[in-house]
């Protein structure tokens, strides 16, 4: 089952429609599959951006090129909507360092997931399992307080993610996979 990867909101209906039409032109095969892209349309108010009204498009894990879909949405005024209840490890770590959602590190890890990890059924099962455990791990870390979570996320970067990111930049995808897998298993054992 596809999982929600990201949600984009639009301040005007015309921006929403332009993004929707652009996605249709460039990502036709994903357009009609709700496991890839979901067009919610009018969504009501958006407190995150203090908008009285907004329109919404969701990107799911089965999207063939999620970074490209996100770029299309941003091109048409779409804003990334962060749900408080959803938090993934790399995003949380990068957030600790004040990095935006489209930083080089997150973009590299997402591309890795959407290309290398999607080639193999077993690795896709790992991704699916990650979607289940990662938010719980982050929740357990953050329940211990801001200072604890900042120290922990910094440790995660220094111990695992910096090395995995370096491996990705060197196109050592197997090595990056092993490091990331080791990190998730260790964090799961510690926090769940």
C-alpha contacts under 8 A as a table, 3 or more apart, distances in Angstrom:
res1	aa1	res2	aa2	distance
1	X	35	X	7.75
2	X	35	X	5.45
2	X	36	X	7.65
2	X	60	X	5.99
2	X	61	X	5.31
2	X	62	X	5.87
3	X	35	X	7.91
3	X	60	X	5.45
3	X	61	X	5.29
3	X	62	X	7.90
3	X	128	X	7.88
3	X	131	X	7.40
4	X	7	X	7.71
4	X	58	X	7.03
4	X	59	X	6.22
4	X	60	X	4.46
4	X	61	X	6.22
5	X	58	X	7.66
5	X	59	X	5.62
5	X	60	X	5.03
5	X	61	X	5.70
6	X	58	X	5.95
6	X	59	X	5.28
6	X	60	X	7.00
6	X	80	X	7.18
6	X	81	X	7.32
6	X	82	X	7.74
7	X	56	X	7.08
7	X	57	X	5.99
7	X	58	X	4.40
7	X	59	X	6.18
7	X	80	X	5.96
7	X	81	X	5.35
7	X	82	X	7.36
8	X	56	X	5.75
8	X	57	X	5.39
8	X	58	X	6.22
8	X	73	X	7.06
8	X	78	X	5.50
8	X	79	X	5.21
8	X	80	X	4.62
8	X	81	X	5.46
9	X	16	X	7.91
9	X	54	X	6.15
9	X	55	X	5.45
9	X	56	X	4.45
9	X	57	X	6.48
9	X	78	X	5.32
9	X	79	X	5.31
9	X	80	X	6.63
9	X	81	X	6.46
10	X	13	X	7.15
10	X	15	X	6.25
10	X	16	X	5.64
10	X	54	X	5.33
10	X	55	X	5.04
10	X	56	X	6.28
10	X	77	X	6.28
10	X	78	X	4.86
10	X	79	X	6.48
11	X	15	X	7.22
11	X	16	X	7.90
11	X	51	X	6.96
11	X	53	X	6.67
11	X	54	X	4.82
11	X	55	X	6.66
11	X	77	X	7.66
11	X	78	X	7.73
12	X	15	X	5.36
12	X	16	X	6.46
12	X	53	X	7.91
12	X	54	X	6.40
12	X	55	X	7.02
13	X	16	X	4.99
13	X	17	X	6.09
13	X	42	X	7.67
13	X	54	X	7.52
13	X	55	X	6.43
14	X	17	X	5.02
14	X	18	X	6.07
15	X	18	X	5.14
15	X	19	X	6.21
15	X	76	X	5.54
15	X	77	X	6.27
15	X	78	X	7.57
16	X	19	X	5.24
16	X	20	X	6.11
16	X	41	X	7.59
16	X	55	X	6.21
16	X	56	X	7.31
16	X	57	X	7.98
16	X	76	X	7.40
16	X	78	X	7.59
17	X	20	X	4.96
17	X	21	X	6.04
18	X	21	X	5.16
18	X	22	X	6.05
18	X	76	X	6.61
19	X	22	X	5.05
19	X	23	X	6.09
19	X	72	X	6.40
19	X	73	X	5.50
19	X	75	X	7.85
19	X	76	X	5.59
20	X	23	X	5.17
20	X	24	X	6.24
20	X	39	X	7.65
21	X	24	X	4.97
21	X	25	X	6.30
22	X	25	X	5.15
22	X	26	X	6.26
22	X	72	X	7.06
23	X	26	X	5.29
23	X	27	X	5.24
23	X	28	X	7.04
23	X	31	X	6.88
23	X	69	X	6.82
23	X	72	X	6.95
24	X	27	X	5.43
24	X	28	X	4.86
24	X	31	X	5.68
25	X	28	X	5.98
27	X	30	X	5.54
27	X	31	X	6.14
27	X	69	X	7.90
28	X	31	X	5.01
28	X	32	X	7.30
29	X	32	X	6.69
29	X	33	X	7.39
30	X	33	X	5.37
30	X	34	X	7.89
30	X	36	X	5.45
30	X	37	X	6.30
30	X	63	X	6.33
30	X	64	X	6.97
31	X	34	X	7.65
31	X	36	X	7.25
31	X	37	X	6.04
32	X	37	X	7.65
33	X	36	X	5.54
33	X	37	X	6.48
33	X	38	X	7.77
34	X	37	X	5.30
34	X	38	X	5.13
34	X	60	X	7.94
35	X	38	X	7.51
35	X	60	X	5.85
35	X	61	X	7.28
35	X	62	X	5.72
35	X	63	X	7.20
36	X	59	X	5.98
36	X	60	X	4.77
36	X	61	X	6.54
36	X	62	X	4.89
36	X	63	X	4.12
36	X	64	X	7.41
37	X	57	X	7.11
37	X	58	X	5.69
37	X	59	X	4.83
37	X	60	X	5.96
37	X	63	X	6.70
38	X	57	X	5.69
38	X	58	X	4.99
38	X	59	X	6.58
38	X	60	X	7.73
39	X	56	X	6.58
39	X	57	X	4.76
39	X	58	X	6.61
40	X	43	X	6.97
40	X	55	X	7.13
40	X	56	X	5.36
40	X	57	X	5.78
40	X	58	X	7.61
41	X	55	X	4.99
41	X	56	X	5.46
41	X	57	X	7.13
42	X	53	X	7.74
42	X	54	X	6.09
42	X	55	X	4.30
42	X	56	X	6.58
43	X	53	X	7.09
43	X	54	X	5.63
43	X	55	X	5.11
43	X	56	X	6.16
44	X	52	X	7.08
44	X	53	X	4.74
44	X	54	X	5.59
44	X	55	X	7.27
45	X	50	X	7.76
45	X	51	X	5.73
45	X	52	X	4.48
45	X	53	X	4.12
45	X	54	X	5.88
46	X	49	X	5.93
46	X	50	X	5.91
46	X	51	X	5.08
46	X	52	X	6.41
46	X	53	X	6.37
46	X	54	X	6.38
47	X	50	X	4.59
47	X	51	X	6.29
47	X	52	X	7.88
48	X	51	X	7.80
48	X	81	X	7.53
51	X	54	X	6.76
59	X	63	X	6.69
59	X	66	X	6.79
59	X	69	X	7.67
59	X	70	X	7.96
60	X	63	X	5.73
60	X	66	X	7.96
61	X	66	X	7.87
63	X	66	X	5.45
64	X	114	X	7.58
65	X	68	X	5.49
65	X	69	X	6.40
65	X	114	X	7.30
66	X	69	X	4.96
66	X	70	X	6.11
66	X	114	X	7.75
67	X	70	X	5.05
67	X	71	X	6.22
67	X	107	X	7.55
67	X	110	X	7.79
67	X	111	X	7.43
68	X	71	X	4.99
68	X	72	X	6.29
69	X	72	X	5.14
69	X	73	X	6.37
70	X	73	X	5.12
70	X	74	X	6.22
71	X	74	X	5.11
71	X	75	X	6.06
72	X	75	X	5.05
72	X	76	X	6.57
73	X	76	X	5.30
73	X	77	X	6.54
73	X	78	X	4.85
73	X	79	X	7.71
74	X	77	X	5.11
74	X	78	X	4.57
74	X	79	X	6.42
75	X	78	X	7.13
82	X	86	X	7.62
83	X	86	X	5.50
83	X	87	X	7.93
84	X	87	X	7.27
85	X	135	X	7.82
86	X	135	X	5.89
87	X	91	X	6.98
87	X	92	X	6.46
87	X	134	X	7.28
87	X	135	X	4.95
87	X	138	X	6.26
87	X	139	X	7.61
88	X	91	X	5.39
88	X	92	X	6.00
88	X	131	X	7.87
88	X	134	X	5.43
88	X	135	X	5.44
88	X	138	X	6.67
89	X	92	X	5.09
89	X	93	X	6.13
89	X	134	X	6.11
89	X	135	X	7.46
89	X	137	X	7.74
89	X	138	X	6.29
90	X	93	X	5.03
90	X	94	X	6.08
90	X	106	X	6.93
90	X	161	X	7.68
91	X	94	X	5.19
91	X	95	X	5.97
91	X	101	X	7.22
91	X	106	X	6.82
92	X	95	X	4.98
92	X	96	X	6.32
92	X	138	X	7.48
92	X	153	X	7.19
93	X	96	X	5.18
93	X	97	X	6.93
93	X	153	X	4.91
93	X	154	X	6.78
93	X	156	X	7.40
93	X	157	X	6.72
94	X	97	X	5.26
94	X	98	X	6.46
94	X	99	X	5.27
94	X	100	X	7.56
94	X	105	X	7.80
94	X	106	X	7.59
95	X	98	X	4.84
95	X	99	X	5.37
95	X	100	X	6.97
96	X	99	X	7.51
96	X	150	X	6.09
96	X	153	X	6.91
96	X	154	X	7.52
99	X	103	X	6.06
100	X	103	X	5.34
101	X	106	X	6.78
102	X	106	X	6.37
102	X	107	X	5.97
103	X	106	X	5.59
103	X	107	X	6.11
104	X	107	X	5.12
104	X	108	X	6.01
105	X	108	X	5.19
105	X	109	X	6.31
105	X	165	X	6.82
106	X	109	X	5.18
106	X	110	X	6.04
107	X	110	X	5.21
107	X	111	X	6.06
108	X	111	X	5.17
108	X	112	X	6.11
108	X	165	X	7.52
108	X	168	X	7.23
109	X	112	X	4.98
109	X	113	X	6.21
109	X	165	X	7.46
109	X	168	X	7.89
110	X	113	X	5.03
110	X	114	X	6.06
111	X	114	X	5.02
111	X	115	X	5.95
112	X	115	X	5.35
112	X	116	X	5.37
112	X	117	X	6.49
112	X	168	X	7.64
112	X	173	X	7.74
113	X	116	X	6.01
113	X	117	X	4.78
113	X	118	X	6.49
113	X	127	X	7.70
114	X	117	X	6.18
114	X	118	X	5.58
115	X	118	X	5.36
115	X	119	X	6.70
116	X	119	X	5.74
116	X	173	X	7.23
117	X	120	X	6.37
117	X	123	X	5.45
117	X	124	X	6.18
117	X	127	X	7.65
118	X	121	X	7.30
118	X	123	X	6.84
118	X	124	X	5.69
119	X	123	X	7.69
119	X	124	X	7.82
120	X	123	X	5.33
120	X	124	X	6.23
121	X	124	X	5.01
121	X	125	X	6.29
122	X	125	X	5.06
122	X	126	X	6.48
123	X	126	X	4.87
123	X	127	X	6.32
124	X	127	X	4.92
124	X	128	X	6.18
125	X	128	X	5.01
125	X	129	X	6.11
126	X	129	X	5.04
126	X	130	X	6.02
127	X	130	X	4.93
127	X	131	X	6.36
128	X	131	X	5.21
128	X	132	X	6.70
129	X	132	X	5.07
129	X	133	X	6.35
130	X	133	X	5.21
130	X	134	X	5.46
130	X	184	X	7.73
131	X	134	X	5.80
131	X	135	X	7.08
132	X	135	X	6.78
132	X	136	X	7.45
133	X	136	X	5.27
133	X	137	X	6.21
133	X	188	X	7.28
134	X	137	X	5.04
134	X	138	X	6.25
134	X	184	X	7.68
135	X	138	X	5.15
135	X	139	X	6.05
136	X	139	X	4.99
136	X	140	X	6.13
136	X	192	X	7.50
137	X	140	X	5.16
137	X	141	X	6.25
137	X	187	X	6.85
137	X	188	X	6.52
137	X	191	X	5.92
137	X	192	X	6.73
138	X	141	X	5.06
138	X	142	X	6.03
139	X	142	X	5.17
139	X	143	X	6.07
140	X	143	X	5.33
140	X	144	X	7.07
140	X	191	X	6.17
140	X	192	X	7.75
141	X	144	X	5.75
141	X	145	X	7.74
141	X	148	X	7.44
141	X	149	X	5.57
141	X	152	X	7.56
141	X	191	X	7.37
142	X	145	X	5.59
142	X	146	X	6.60
142	X	148	X	7.52
142	X	149	X	5.31
144	X	148	X	6.04
144	X	149	X	6.84
145	X	148	X	5.41
145	X	149	X	6.13
146	X	149	X	5.17
146	X	150	X	6.06
147	X	150	X	5.20
147	X	151	X	6.16
148	X	151	X	5.20
148	X	152	X	6.01
149	X	152	X	4.96
149	X	153	X	5.94
150	X	153	X	5.23
150	X	154	X	6.07
151	X	154	X	5.13
151	X	155	X	6.15
152	X	155	X	4.96
152	X	156	X	6.14
153	X	156	X	4.92
153	X	157	X	6.23
154	X	157	X	5.13
154	X	158	X	6.20
155	X	158	X	5.08
155	X	159	X	5.80
156	X	159	X	5.21
156	X	160	X	5.61
156	X	161	X	6.42
156	X	183	X	7.81
157	X	160	X	5.58
157	X	161	X	4.58
157	X	162	X	5.42
158	X	161	X	6.64
158	X	162	X	5.81
158	X	163	X	7.75
159	X	162	X	7.12
159	X	163	X	7.39
160	X	163	X	5.60
160	X	164	X	6.20
160	X	179	X	6.25
160	X	180	X	6.87
160	X	183	X	6.26
161	X	164	X	4.90
161	X	165	X	5.84
161	X	179	X	7.77
161	X	180	X	7.16
162	X	165	X	5.09
162	X	166	X	6.12
163	X	166	X	5.03
163	X	167	X	6.21
163	X	176	X	7.65
163	X	179	X	7.64
164	X	167	X	4.98
164	X	168	X	6.24
164	X	175	X	7.22
164	X	176	X	4.46
164	X	177	X	7.60
164	X	179	X	5.91
164	X	180	X	6.65
165	X	168	X	5.01
165	X	169	X	6.31
165	X	176	X	7.09
166	X	169	X	5.14
166	X	170	X	6.38
167	X	170	X	5.05
167	X	171	X	6.12
167	X	172	X	4.91
167	X	173	X	6.65
167	X	175	X	6.41
167	X	176	X	5.41
168	X	171	X	4.83
168	X	172	X	5.66
168	X	173	X	5.85
168	X	176	X	6.10
169	X	172	X	7.57
172	X	175	X	5.49
172	X	176	X	6.36
173	X	176	X	5.01
173	X	177	X	6.07
174	X	177	X	5.03
174	X	178	X	6.26
175	X	178	X	5.17
175	X	179	X	6.25
176	X	179	X	5.21
176	X	180	X	6.12
177	X	180	X	5.25
177	X	181	X	6.01
178	X	181	X	5.10
178	X	182	X	6.05
179	X	182	X	5.14
179	X	183	X	6.21
180	X	183	X	5.04
180	X	184	X	6.32
181	X	184	X	5.26
181	X	185	X	6.22
182	X	185	X	5.24
182	X	186	X	6.09
183	X	186	X	5.23
183	X	187	X	6.11
184	X	187	X	5.16
184	X	188	X	5.90
185	X	188	X	5.06
185	X	189	X	6.13
186	X	189	X	5.19
186	X	190	X	6.20
187	X	190	X	4.99
187	X	191	X	5.90
187	X	192	X	7.83
188	X	191	X	5.35
188	X	192	X	5.20
189	X	192	X	5.94
